[in-house]
Amino acid sequence: MHECVHYLTARILGFSGFVVEMIPIGAVLKVKDLDEASPREDFIISISGPLFNLILAGFFYFSSYKLLFLCNLSIGLLNFLPAFPLDGGRMLRDIFLKKTIYKRANVLTIYVKFFVGYTLIFYNLILFYIGKIYFNLTIIALFIIYCAYKEKERIVYVIMGDIIKKKNKILSRGYMENKSISIFYKKNLLNALALVERGRYNIFTILNEEIEVIDIVYEQEIIEALKKYGNISIEEFINL
């Protein structure tokens, strides 16, 4: 029911196509075109599931169904933890996206995930010391830490994948917002890629020491150069 609420909310907001993926701590709904959602839309979809569980918990509390109250309260609160793949992790990233670029928002979210995961491990050790053992808590903590490491490794590939998807977006919608970024020519290609804004076509204005424009480079050129030459400097790329 939790995942169905996510799905219905996504459908109301105009998204379609989904698959439910089983993970060690439950299930997660993956909407096919959710990557095109704005931070606000993604936040609404993410918060809908745990809010539904908290509303159900309130209903079962006053109906005196203790077990169903505790189950829904646990699922609701657990999913508010700011750690991906839990809903709270997506919600936290959406909040960061309002203030900073995509890569930095992901990096900040990953730091929070590590903090949450290791805090749960530490808390579990304290419980173990006083004679209480919670295997579920240990599994959740380890899974959060594992997901944080995997997410850290794939950030660049997510950005590259988003650039590739933009072709389909422009063909289906017929338009796309631009973002213009000024960058120093001594920086490397991965530095430029880290500044790419999701959902927009990024245009780089290359500046020298005198803050003079020496070239204009497009995001697709950055991807092609990385594949062909590796992580060279923007200056080297321009010369090539």
Secondary structure, DSSP 4 states (H G I P E B T S, - for coil): -HHHHHHHHHHHTT---EEEEEETTEEEEEETTGGGS-HHHHHHHHHHHHHHHHHHHHHHHHTT-HHHHHHHHHHHHHHTSSSTTSHHHHHHHHHHHTTS-HHHHHHHHHHHHHHHHHHHHHHHHHHHHTT---HHHHHHHHHHHHHHHHHHHHHHHHHHHHHHHHHHHHHHHS---EEEEEEETTSBHHHHHTTPPTTSEEEEEEE-TT--EEEEEEHHHHHHHHHHH-S-BHHHHHH-
